[in-house]
Amino acid sequence: MDPVSPLPAIAALTVAVVTSWMLANKYGEPPVTARFSSIDGLRGFLAFFVFLHHSCIWYFYLHTGKWEVPPSNLYTHFGQSSVALFFMITGFLFFSKLIEGRSKNIDWLRLFISRLLRLLPLYIFVIFLLFAVALTLSKGSLNEPMSTLLVSMLRWATFTLFGSPDLNGISPTGIIIAGVTWSLPYEWVFYISLPLLALTVGVFPPRTYVFLSAVSLMCLPSLPSFHYLSFLGGIAAAFLVRSKSVQRMAVGKLSSLTGLTCLALTVVFFPTSYGLAPLLLLTSFFVLIAAGNSLFGFLVSPASRTLGQFAYGIYLIHGITLFVLFNFGIGLSHSRGLSVVQYWAIVIGITPVLIVICFLIFIFIEHPAMRKTSRVTSRVRSILAGRAKIQTTLKTD
């Protein structure tokens, strides 16, 4: 069998959906969000496609020692196009909040605290695992000055906004998590820019947030600019879906076929999503989904929405899962000797394990943190109000 055959991807995806369906049946499906239920379902598949992307990369890495995109349009787009669509989702959801801010106030403090509580707890857990694996690989020995190691760990701990250096001589450290953290700085730059972006739609945040946004963006290192176009695709969708004609167009089987055709054209005719034409096709697909198309109802099924619930976990955890599997579970030498069928059979076999692990992580790490948003926001607001009162008293005295 060809190592880039689509058959293993279909089999693994089927196993993931069935596992997700079983979890939904046993523990209950996520509540339906009427407005963006299709997007909720899309997230899980995008994260799982990234897993398939890196699974394919791992096969060739084991044989060539080179970590590079797969020699396959399909498996390349599983990674690149999925992340582009993730960026569109972020751009769409948060710019929609800005547009809605014209008619109702935006609680900026709650918005940023909710982002921290959504992303930080699991990220800390994953970085702890990364540090543990790096320590294991270095056999507990210190291979570089402690000051260098601590600075490198700090850079990893801050969502790699300031880079993702090798740790303790383990090179390349990023392979331990399949390099997935590269997308997180883009997400945070977008969140930080929201107060400034709000001004473009006539929403005026408190001056403190505008000032902090501008200063933060000036202090952060620059990133390659192309990926910001994906956010623009999401922003365009935020405007387009407010059109009644677009909403009507997005409903129905014909629109589902149109969306799938856009994806097929992207995969067949473009070896990478890093170009304007494939990005326009992906944006066209996303506009239909954002406007309510569910791909024949598949994206709003309990299995899809359950998978989407822990998409962030799948995205962050799958790299460590693959690394531990091939380095410590099977062993690198034995992994290199696997046939194509054996290799993909193992990937398919660990799929339900990955899904269950991410489900448990959502239950015990992600969801509890998300539920604390209101409490933490109230606490921080109380602290800030207390400090402001003290400062006012001191000035008066």
C-alpha positions as CSV (number, residue, x, y, z in Angstrom):
1,M,0.0,0.0,0.0
2,D,1.1,3.5,-0.8
3,P,2.1,5.4,2.5
4,V,0.0,8.4,1.3
5,S,-3.1,6.4,0.4
6,P,-6.3,8.0,1.5
7,L,-7.6,4.7,2.8
8,P,-5.9,4.8,6.3
9,A,-7.2,8.4,6.7
10,I,-10.7,7.2,6.0
11,A,-10.4,4.3,8.4
12,A,-8.9,6.4,11.2
13,L,-11.5,9.1,10.7
14,T,-14.3,6.5,10.9
15,V,-12.8,5.1,14.1
16,A,-12.6,8.6,15.5
17,V,-16.3,9.4,14.7
18,V,-17.5,6.0,16.1
19,T,-15.5,6.6,19.3
20,S,-16.9,10.1,19.6
21,W,-20.4,8.8,19.0
22,M,-20.0,6.2,21.8
23,L,-18.8,8.9,24.2
24,A,-21.7,11.1,23.3
25,N,-24.1,8.2,23.9
26,K,-22.6,7.2,27.2
27,Y,-21.8,10.6,28.7
28,G,-24.2,12.9,26.9
29,E,-23.7,15.2,23.8
30,P,-22.6,18.8,24.1
31,P,-25.5,21.4,24.1
32,V,-26.4,22.7,20.7
33,T,-25.4,26.3,20.0
34,A,-28.0,27.4,17.5
35,R,-25.9,30.0,15.8
36,F,-22.6,28.2,15.2
37,S,-23.3,24.5,15.6
38,S,-21.7,23.7,12.3
39,I,-18.5,25.4,13.3
40,D,-18.6,23.5,16.6
41,G,-18.7,20.3,14.6
42,L,-16.0,21.4,12.1
43,R,-13.4,22.0,14.8
44,G,-13.0,18.4,15.8
45,F,-12.4,17.3,12.2
46,L,-9.8,20.0,11.6
47,A,-7.9,18.9,14.7
48,F,-8.1,15.3,13.7
49,F,-6.9,16.1,10.2
50,V,-3.8,17.7,11.7
51,F,-3.2,14.4,13.6
52,L,-3.4,12.6,10.3
53,H,-1.1,15.1,8.7
54,H,1.6,14.6,11.4
55,S,1.1,10.8,11.3
56,C,2.0,10.8,7.7
57,I,5.0,13.1,8.4
58,W,6.1,10.7,11.1
59,Y,6.2,7.8,8.6
60,F,8.6,9.5,6.3
61,Y,10.6,11.0,9.2
62,L,11.2,7.5,10.5
63,H,12.7,6.5,7.2
64,T,14.5,9.7,6.1
65,G,15.2,11.6,9.3
66,K,13.6,14.7,7.6
67,W,10.7,16.5,9.2
68,E,8.9,18.0,6.2
69,V,5.5,18.2,4.5
70,P,4.3,14.8,3.1
71,P,4.6,14.1,-0.6
72,S,0.8,14.2,-1.0
73,N,-1.6,17.0,-1.6
74,L,-4.2,15.4,0.7
75,Y,-2.0,14.9,3.7
76,T,-0.4,18.3,3.2
77,H,-3.8,20.0,3.2
78,F,-4.8,17.9,6.3
79,G,-2.4,20.1,8.1
80,Q,-2.1,23.4,6.3
81,S,-5.7,23.9,5.3
82,S,-7.0,22.8,8.7
83,V,-4.9,25.4,10.5
84,A,-6.0,28.0,7.9
85,L,-9.6,27.1,8.7
86,F,-8.9,27.3,12.5
87,F,-7.6,30.8,11.9
88,M,-10.8,31.6,10.0
89,I,-12.9,30.3,12.9
90,T,-11.1,32.6,15.3
91,G,-11.4,35.6,13.0
92,F,-15.1,34.9,12.4
93,L,-16.1,34.4,16.0
94,F,-14.3,37.3,17.5
95,F,-14.9,39.8,14.8
96,S,-18.6,38.9,15.1
97,K,-18.3,39.9,18.7
98,L,-16.9,43.3,17.6
99,I,-19.7,43.8,15.1
100,E,-22.3,42.9,17.7
101,G,-20.5,45.4,20.0
102,R,-22.1,48.2,18.0
103,S,-25.4,47.4,19.8
104,K,-24.3,45.9,23.1
105,N,-21.4,46.5,25.4
106,I,-18.3,44.2,25.2
107,D,-17.0,43.0,28.5
108,W,-13.3,43.3,27.6
109,L,-12.0,42.0,30.9
110,R,-14.2,38.9,30.6
111,L,-13.2,38.4,27.0
112,F,-9.5,38.2,27.8
113,I,-9.9,36.2,30.9
114,S,-12.1,33.7,29.1
115,R,-9.3,33.3,26.5
116,L,-6.7,32.7,29.2
117,L,-8.9,30.1,31.0
118,R,-9.7,28.4,27.7
119,L,-6.2,28.1,26.4
120,L,-3.7,28.3,29.3
121,P,-4.6,25.3,31.6
122,L,-4.3,22.7,28.9
123,Y,-1.2,24.4,27.4
124,I,0.5,24.3,30.8
125,F,-0.3,20.6,31.0
126,V,1.1,20.0,27.6
127,I,4.3,22.0,28.2
128,F,4.8,20.1,31.4
129,L,4.7,16.9,29.4
130,L,7.1,18.4,26.9
131,F,9.6,19.2,29.7
132,A,9.2,15.7,31.1
133,V,9.9,14.1,27.8
134,A,12.9,16.4,27.2
135,L,14.2,15.5,30.6
136,T,13.8,11.8,29.9
137,L,15.6,12.1,26.6
138,S,18.5,13.9,28.3
139,K,18.6,11.2,31.0
140,G,18.4,13.8,33.7
141,S,21.7,15.4,32.9
142,L,22.1,19.2,32.4
143,N,23.5,19.7,28.9
144,E,23.5,23.5,28.9
145,P,23.8,26.3,31.5
146,M,20.8,26.4,33.8
147,S,20.2,30.1,32.9
148,T,19.9,29.1,29.2
149,L,17.5,26.3,30.1
150,L,15.3,28.4,32.2
151,V,15.0,31.1,29.6
152,S,14.2,28.5,27.0
153,M,11.5,27.0,29.2
154,L,10.0,30.4,29.8
155,R,9.8,31.0,26.1
156,W,7.9,27.8,25.7
157,A,5.7,28.6,28.6
158,T,4.6,31.9,27.0
159,F,2.8,30.2,24.1
160,T,6.1,30.4,22.1
161,L,5.3,34.0,21.4
162,F,9.1,34.6,21.7
163,G,10.2,31.4,20.0
164,S,10.4,27.7,20.7
165,P,14.1,26.9,21.3
166,D,15.6,23.5,21.8
167,L,15.6,22.4,25.4
168,N,18.7,21.0,27.2
169,G,20.4,20.1,23.9
170,I,17.4,18.0,22.7
171,S,17.2,18.9,19.0
172,P,14.7,19.5,17.5
173,T,12.6,19.8,20.7
174,G,9.6,20.9,18.6
175,I,9.1,17.4,17.1
176,I,8.1,16.2,20.6
177,I,4.8,18.0,20.1
178,A,4.9,17.9,16.3
179,G,5.6,21.7,16.2
180,V,1.9,22.5,16.6
181,T,2.6,25.5,18.9
182,W,3.6,27.6,15.8
183,S,0.0,28.6,15.3
184,L,-0.7,29.8,18.9
185,P,1.3,33.1,18.6
186,Y,-0.9,34.1,15.6
187,E,-4.0,33.4,17.8
188,W,-2.7,35.5,20.6
189,V,-1.6,38.4,18.3
190,F,-5.2,38.4,16.9
191,Y,-6.7,38.4,20.4
192,I,-4.4,41.2,21.5
193,S,-5.3,43.3,18.4
194,L,-9.1,43.1,19.1
195,P,-9.3,46.5,20.9
196,L,-7.7,48.1,17.9
197,L,-9.8,46.1,15.4
198,A,-12.9,47.2,17.3
199,L,-12.2,50.8,16.2
200,T,-12.6,49.8,12.6
201,V,-16.3,48.9,13.1
202,G,-17.1,51.9,15.3
203,V,-16.7,50.2,18.6
204,F,-14.7,52.2,21.1
205,P,-13.1,50.1,23.9
206,P,-11.8,51.7,27.1
207,R,-8.6,53.6,26.4
208,T,-6.6,51.3,28.7
209,Y,-7.3,48.3,26.4
210,V,-6.5,50.3,23.3
211,F,-3.3,51.5,24.8
212,L,-2.3,48.0,26.1
213,S,-3.1,46.5,22.7
214,A,-1.0,48.9,20.8
215,V,2.0,48.6,23.2
216,S,1.8,44.8,23.2
217,L,1.7,44.6,19.5
218,M,4.8,46.8,19.2
219,C,6.7,44.7,21.8
220,L,5.9,41.3,20.3
221,P,8.2,39.9,17.6
222,S,6.9,40.0,14.0
223,L,5.5,36.8,12.4
224,P,5.3,35.9,8.7
225,S,2.4,37.8,7.5
226,F,0.7,35.4,5.1
227,H,-1.2,33.5,7.7
228,Y,-3.0,36.7,8.8
229,L,-4.9,36.4,5.5
230,S,-6.8,33.4,7.0
231,F,-8.0,35.6,9.8
232,L,-9.2,38.1,7.1
233,G,-11.1,35.2,5.5
234,G,-12.9,34.8,8.8
235,I,-13.5,38.5,9.2
236,A,-15.0,38.6,5.7
237,A,-17.3,35.7,6.7
238,A,-18.4,37.7,9.7
239,F,-19.8,40.3,7.4
240,L,-21.1,38.0,4.7
241,V,-23.2,35.8,6.9
242,R,-25.3,38.8,8.0
243,S,-26.7,38.9,4.5
244,K,-30.1,37.1,4.1
245,S,-29.1,36.1,0.6
246,V,-25.9,34.4,1.9
247,Q,-27.9,32.6,4.6
248,R,-30.4,31.3,2.1
249,M,-27.7,30.2,-0.3
250,A,-25.9,28.3,2.5
251,V,-28.8,26.1,3.3
252,G,-29.4,22.9,1.4
253,K,-27.7,20.0,-0.3
254,L,-26.5,22.0,-3.2
255,S,-24.5,24.3,-0.9
256,S,-23.1,21.2,0.8
257,L,-21.9,19.9,-2.5
258,T,-20.5,23.4,-3.4
259,G,-18.5,23.5,-0.1
260,L,-17.1,20.0,-0.6
261,T,-16.2,20.9,-4.2
262,C,-14.2,23.9,-2.9
263,L,-12.3,21.6,-0.7
264,A,-11.8,19.0,-3.5
265,L,-10.5,21.7,-5.8
266,T,-8.1,23.0,-3.2
267,V,-6.6,19.5,-2.6
268,V,-6.5,18.4,-6.2
269,F,-5.1,21.5,-7.9
270,F,-2.9,23.0,-5.2
271,P,0.0,21.3,-3.4
272,T,-0.1,23.8,-0.6
273,S,-2.7,26.1,1.0
274,Y,0.0,28.9,1.1
275,G,-1.4,30.8,-1.9
276,L,-4.2,33.2,-2.6
277,A,-6.2,30.9,-4.9
278,P,-6.5,28.0,-2.4
279,L,-7.1,30.4,0.4
280,L,-10.1,31.9,-1.5
281,L,-11.5,28.4,-2.0
282,L,-11.1,27.6,1.7
283,T,-12.8,31.0,2.5
284,S,-15.7,30.1,0.2
285,F,-16.1,26.8,2.0
286,F,-15.9,28.5,5.4
287,V,-18.5,31.2,4.5
288,L,-21.0,28.4,3.8
289,I,-20.3,26.7,7.1
290,A,-20.4,29.9,9.1
291,A,-23.7,30.8,7.4
292,G,-25.2,27.5,8.7
293,N,-24.4,24.8,6.2
294,S,-23.8,21.5,8.0
295,L,-22.6,19.3,5.1
296,F,-25.7,17.2,4.9
297,G,-26.2,17.4,8.6
298,F,-23.0,15.7,9.4
299,L,-21.3,18.6,11.2
300,V,-24.2,19.0,13.7
301,S,-24.4,15.3,14.6
302,P,-23.7,14.4,18.2
303,A,-20.5,12.6,17.2
304,S,-19.2,15.6,15.4
305,R,-20.1,18.1,18.1
306,T,-18.6,15.8,20.7
307,L,-15.4,15.6,18.7
308,G,-15.3,19.4,18.3
309,Q,-15.7,19.8,22.1
310,F,-12.1,18.7,22.7
311,A,-10.6,19.8,19.4
312,Y,-8.0,21.9,21.3
313,G,-6.9,18.8,23.2
314,I,-6.6,16.8,20.0
315,Y,-4.5,19.5,18.4
316,L,-2.1,19.9,21.3
317,I,-1.9,16.3,22.6
318,H,-1.5,14.2,19.4
319,G,2.1,15.2,18.8
320,I,3.3,14.0,22.1
321,T,1.2,10.8,21.7
322,L,2.9,10.0,18.4
323,F,6.4,10.9,19.8
324,V,5.9,8.7,22.9
325,L,4.5,5.9,20.8
326,F,7.3,5.7,18.3
327,N,10.2,6.5,20.7
328,F,9.3,4.8,23.9
329,G,6.4,2.4,23.1
330,I,7.5,0.7,19.9
331,G,11.0,2.0,19.7
332,L,12.6,3.9,16.9
333,S,14.5,1.0,15.4
334,H,11.4,-1.2,15.3
335,S,9.2,1.6,14.1
336,R,11.5,2.1,11.1
337,G,11.0,-1.5,10.1
338,L,7.2,-1.4,10.1
339,S,5.5,-2.0,6.7
340,V,3.1,0.7,5.5
341,V,0.2,-1.5,6.5
342,Q,1.6,-2.1,9.9
343,Y,2.4,1.5,10.4
344,W,-1.1,2.8,9.5
345,A,-2.7,0.0,11.5
346,I,-1.0,1.2,14.6
347,V,-2.1,4.8,13.9
348,I,-5.6,3.7,13.4
349,G,-5.3,1.6,16.6
350,I,-4.2,4.5,18.7
351,T,-7.0,6.7,17.4
352,P,-9.6,5.7,20.0
353,V,-7.0,6.0,22.7
354,L,-6.2,9.6,21.6
355,I,-9.9,10.5,21.5
356,V,-10.6,9.1,25.0
357,I,-7.5,10.8,26.4
358,C,-8.6,14.1,25.0
359,F,-12.1,13.6,26.2
360,L,-10.8,13.0,29.8
361,I,-8.5,16.1,29.5
362,F,-11.5,18.2,28.5
363,I,-13.5,16.8,31.5
364,F,-10.8,17.3,34.1
365,I,-8.7,20.2,32.8
366,E,-10.4,22.3,30.2
367,H,-14.0,22.4,31.2
368,P,-13.4,23.1,34.9
369,A,-11.2,26.1,34.0
370,M,-13.8,27.4,31.5
371,R,-16.5,27.3,34.2
372,K,-14.5,29.6,36.4
373,T,-14.6,32.5,33.9
374,S,-17.4,34.4,35.6
375,R,-15.8,33.9,39.1
376,V,-12.3,34.9,38.0
377,T,-13.6,37.9,36.1
378,S,-15.6,39.1,39.1
379,R,-12.5,38.6,41.4
380,V,-10.2,40.5,39.0
381,R,-12.7,43.3,38.6
382,S,-13.0,43.6,42.3
383,I,-9.3,43.7,42.8
384,L,-8.9,46.4,40.1
385,A,-11.8,48.4,41.6
386,G,-10.1,48.2,45.0
387,R,-6.8,49.5,43.6
388,A,-8.5,52.3,41.8
389,K,-10.3,53.3,44.9
390,I,-7.1,53.3,46.9
391,Q,-5.4,55.5,44.3
392,T,-8.3,57.9,44.3
393,T,-8.1,58.2,48.1
394,L,-4.4,58.8,48.0
395,K,-4.8,61.5,45.4
396,T,-7.6,63.2,47.5
397,D,-5.4,63.1,50.6
